[in-house]
Amino acid sequence: MEAQVPSPSVIGKSSPWAPVWRLNKPSTWALALTNASGKIVRTLTGSSTGAAVRPAWDGTTDSGGTTSGAYTWKLTAHPRDGQGPDLTLSGTMTLG
C-alpha cells in the first residue's frame, strides 16, 4: 500500500484536501474527519473501481459549516471482493 497524504493549511471548494491511498485491491471506504474536541464533523464515503482511494474534502462539515483547527482523519477500507480484513489508517492535520 502507498499513501500520498498532503498536510493542508488552507482548503476550500477551489482547493480541497485530496489525499490518495493506493491499496492492493478495489474497496468501499469511509473517511471520518474529527475535530479537536472529538466530534466527527464530516464523513466521506465511496467505492473505488481501481485500487486507489481518492476522497476530496473542501473543509465543510456535514451540516455545511466551515472549519479550522486541528483534525484527525480515519480511513476505513473494506475489500470489495470480501477477501481479507478491513484496513484502517489514521493521521492528523491542521487547517488554517
CORVENQUI-V99899 format. One record per pair of residues at least 12 apart in sequence whose ideal C-beta (glycine too) atoms are under 6 Angstrom apart, sorted by the first residue. I is the first residue (numbers start at 1). J is the second residue. D is the distance in whole Angstrom. If there is no record, write none. Layout:
I&J&D + I&J&D
This chain:
1&23&6 + 2&22&4 + 3&21&5 + 4&20&4 + 5&19&4 + 7&93&5 + 9&96&5 + 10&96&5 + 11&59&4 + 12&58&6 + 12&59&6 + 13&58&5 + 16&56&4 + 16&57&6 + 16&58&4 + 17&57&5 + 18&56&5 + 20&52&6 + 20&54&5 + 21&53&4 + 22&51&6 + 22&52&5 + 23&51&5 + 25&51&6 + 25&79&6 + 26&48&5 + 26&80&5 + 27&48&6 + 27&77&4 + 27&78&6 + 27&79&6 + 27&80&6 + 28&47&5 + 28&78&5 + 29&46&6 + 29&53&5 + 29&77&4 + 30&45&5 + 30&76&5 + 31&44&4 + 31&55&5 + 31&75&5 + 32&74&5 + 33&71&6 + 33&73&5 + 34&72&5 + 35&71&6 + 36&69&6 + 36&70&5 + 41&61&4 + 41&67&6 + 42&61&6 + 42&62&5 + 68&95&5 + 70&94&5 + 71&93&5 + 72&92&5 + 73&91&6 + 74&90&4 + 75&89&5 + 76&88&5
